[in-house]
Amino acid sequence: MVRFPFLVRSLTFHVLHNFLMEYIPTQLRLCENKMGEVQRTTTFVVVGAGHQGQSYARYALHHPNEMKVVGVAEPRAEVRRVVQEAHGIPEERCFVDWQTLVLEDRIADCVIIGTQDKDHIHSTTALAAKGYHILLEKPMATTAEDCRAIYRACQEAGIVLAVCHVLRYFPPIQKIKQLIDSGVIGEVTNINHTERIGFWHFGHSYVRGNWGNEERGTFTLLTKSCHDVDTIAYWMSNTRCTKISSFGSLLHFKKDRQPEGAASRCLDCKVERSCPYSARRLYLDSKPESPRWPMSAVCPVKEPEKDYVDQLEEALQKGPYGKCVYDTDNDVCDNQVVNFEFENGATCALSMVAHTEMARGRQTTIYGSHGQLSWDGTMKTPIRQFDFLTQEATYHDYQGMEAPENWGHGVADYFLVKSFIGAVARGMKKYVTSGPEISLQTHLLCFAAEHSRRTGRVVDLTDTQWSLDGKSTKE
């Protein structure tokens, strides 16, 4: 009888242990199986509320039980107001910049960092030190050493970092990865991948816009196609790339290509009607019913406002988006090729092209020893698999991978945010496939490619400067 209380305690412990080890994990799995729904609401501050910052924050409007935006840090008052009103943010949690936010105690679980590229190093390291989990718009930073510093800061802080390599979360990209890993095309021998930027998209973002000048930002391969370099590494299961080479230039958007008689601004130009890059055609003739990208980048106002078109015209008369594409300070490549050689002998050719039909996305063919995969870049086009043995084609779609319409990068932005929230809410970093280490590795490939383009030399990636820490000895 003396031992009875001990037995009761032992049985209680045994029952509780079984409950914790079996019942709770089962319930967690059930939660995951119900469309991946998360049971706790994860809170966010939007730091840099431009197009992408607002795009990621939209998830909270679709799934308020999973995500809530509780603060915004943005220097442009009118943009800050748009986010504030969309999410019902109190005035005391609206900050003029991230420096002001970081002076406060942590007010949310996470931050979405959409500041300008050169400011990523400062905002990310400071907010990581405050304990915020971070959804960081690509690129990580504009130099290899700054990318390494972000990697170290997030490791030391123990926070979840997801770099917005959204293509890793895009259903077609994931389906291609599944097909490669299943072995249906045998061993991958070559990848031919083209990033078709779109003639008007390049003129908007990389000539007139924020990413047209390296001094203000960085080189095009990093700002635009680090997505694609990362995707290639993802498909290759991070097989080590040992050599890289690149060629490219600013070919077309230069003063000596300007049409005869053209003015410095499209609204004053007598020949703009014959120019495919006319700002009038792109921003005014479309007559939007409400502000939307790219018009929202030209004139960020709350939608809808009856005088929106008038505001657009005034912005084109005074701002950078109304300038002739042949008469700006842009200096970044409008075409570039990158060649990769992997340690197993496989190769890859990546082309980044500005002058393409609209913004048609990626075009990919993956060649294997037993077949090939082809994809034309959208959720609407299936993946074509051709089998060398049977000489038959099979088409794969994306059933079970649907998302709400009108999301950025197809629907990839939606699935990126969903995965990031899952990682934070469940404490399971596996939901993030674009974490700090792999993102640093793929950014280093971009820096190596640009080094090759500038020097005209093949880059040996076993050299110390391309390692994660920049200090490892050459193997």
Buried (B, 14 or more C-beta within 10 A) or exposed (E): EEEEEEEEEEEEEEEEEEEEEEEEEEEEEEBBEEEBEBEEBBBBBBBBBBBBBBBBBBBBEBBEEBBBBBBBBBBEEEBBBBBBEBBEBEEEBBBEBBEEBBEEEBBBBBBBBBBBBBBBBBBBBBBBBBEBBBBBBBBBBBBBEBBBBBBBBBEEBEBBBBBBBBBBBBBBBBBBBEBBEEEBBBEBBBBBBBBBBBBBBBBBBBBBBBBBBBEEBBBBBBBBBBBBBBBBBBBBEEBEBBBBBBBBEBEBBBEEEBEEEBBEBBBEBEBBEEBEBBBBBBBBEEEBEEBEBBBBBBBBBBEEEEEBBEBBBEBBEEBBBBBBBBBBEBBBBBBBBBBBBBEEEBBBBBBBBBBBEEBBBBBBBBBBEEBBBBBBBEBEBBBBBBBEEEEEEBEBBBEEBEBEEEBBBBBBBBBBBBBBBBBBBBEEBEBBBBBBEBBBBBBBBBBBBBBBBEEEEEBEBBEEBBBBEEEEEEE
